[in-house]
Amino acid sequence: MVDLKQQYQKIKPEIDTAVFNVIESCAFINGPQVQSLAANLAAYNGSKNVIPCANGTDALQIAMMALDLQPGDEVITPSFTYIATTEVIALLKLTPVFVDVDPKTFCIDPAAIEKAITPKTKAIVPVHLYGQAANMEEIMKIAAANNLHVIEDNAQAIGCDYYFSDGNTKKTGVIGTIGTTSFFPSKNLGGYGDGGAIMTDDVELANTLKMVANHGQSKRYYHDMVGCNSRLDTIQAAVLDVKLKYLDDYINARRSVADHYDAAFANHPKIKIPFRAAYSRHVFHQYTLILEGVDRNKLHDYLAEHNIPSMIYYPVPAHRQKMFAHFNSSQLELPVTDWLTERVISLPMHTEMDEQQLNFITTKVLDFLKP
Ligand SMILES: Cc1ncc(COP(=O)(O)O)c(C=O)c1O
């Protein structure tokens, strides 16, 4: 699905030097590259504070811990997402309230959020799925009207621009109370191992987030609250600081791949190409089609026979996972989530795809769909 080797080859001298410098300095933990990445990412995103951490799942957990949510508080989340979004809610003994997504954007449906709000609701976690932003303008209005925190799970959409109706533009991840992201290697900004970050404009909250991520420590060996240990190691920060300079190029390359796929599939009766919401600029972490009247498993196998990978993100939505059985969540009616779960398929999407590969993939998909 990705070609990290070729991407590395193109920036090898810079990466090798950056990694070598860390090894030379032996500042493996909290070396200066960690702060450099935080500052550069803050400048790129237009956020006041970026707190690097060990991975995108920790980023979500730390965000929820810093907001001082209490056991039993309800957190509204889409079910159609990677499990990490919902898992940390339950891990912290909060109650995940799964709601449906918009059939076009695949992101949380603001109308469904409104319906799910109760006196126990404390937060909303929109996920900018596959690189497409959730409808943040509506979500922020609902949050303000109901005094709710918003934690944006921006693991799949770093670098995505959001256009507000008043003419303002912001990056996703810096619109809500807190934004979180993942630097998993295949992400749009991926490290050479695990990594993540948390961002917020609120200085006081940023201090709490830093404390939570560092054993609740206010000063060395003084621990004011229960926290955890979640650090981005210096080698990852050094790699990411190099790759951040190329993030916009990477996004443009992904968008070109999406354009190519769109052109091939646009008018096919059995394929719905990814919708591009006018309020944002899709960064295509994934290129995901909706298939109608197609045996998806057979298509997957047919592509695999031709050495073309394809993936189902995600074959089981969160509300149908066993881990949430005690919330009786499988009884919920989330028709759009179930409908999408049965129909989506993601094709290879990365920064190094060439025309020949793309033509090969589109030809094979269209061949399979021929009556
Ligand atoms: C939407 C979403 N949230 C959270 C995560 C968790 O990130 P990580 O794998 O770095 O813990 C991921 C990535 O895998 C993701 O795609």
PDBQT file of the ligand as one rigid body, heavy atoms in Angstrom, charges set to zero:
ROOT
HETATM    1  C1  LIG A 401      -7.584   7.466  13.144  1.00  0.00    +0.000 C 
HETATM    2  C2  LIG A 401      -6.429   6.948  13.962  1.00  0.00    +0.000 A 
HETATM    3  N1  LIG A 401      -6.382   7.212  15.277  1.00  0.00    +0.000 NA
HETATM    4  C3  LIG A 401      -5.371   6.802  16.042  1.00  0.00    +0.000 A 
HETATM    5  C4  LIG A 401      -4.329   6.074  15.524  1.00  0.00    +0.000 A 
HETATM    6  C5  LIG A 401      -3.291   5.543  16.444  1.00  0.00    +0.000 C 
HETATM    7  O1  LIG A 401      -1.999   5.902  16.132  1.00  0.00    +0.000 OA
HETATM    8  P1  LIG A 401      -0.770   4.977  16.554  1.00  0.00    +0.000 P 
HETATM    9  O2  LIG A 401      -0.788   3.767  15.695  1.00  0.00    +0.000 OA
HETATM   10  O3  LIG A 401       0.421   5.855  16.314  1.00  0.00    +0.000 OA
HETATM   11  O4  LIG A 401      -0.932   4.655  18.007  1.00  0.00    +0.000 OA
HETATM   12  C6  LIG A 401      -4.304   5.805  14.145  1.00  0.00    +0.000 A 
HETATM   13  C7  LIG A 401      -3.190   5.113  13.487  1.00  0.00    +0.000 C 
HETATM   14  O5  LIG A 401      -2.905   4.026  13.416  1.00  0.00    +0.000 OA
HETATM   15  C8  LIG A 401      -5.400   6.232  13.345  1.00  0.00    +0.000 A 
HETATM   16  O6  LIG A 401      -5.451   5.958  12.044  1.00  0.00    +0.000 OA
ENDROOT
TORSDOF 0
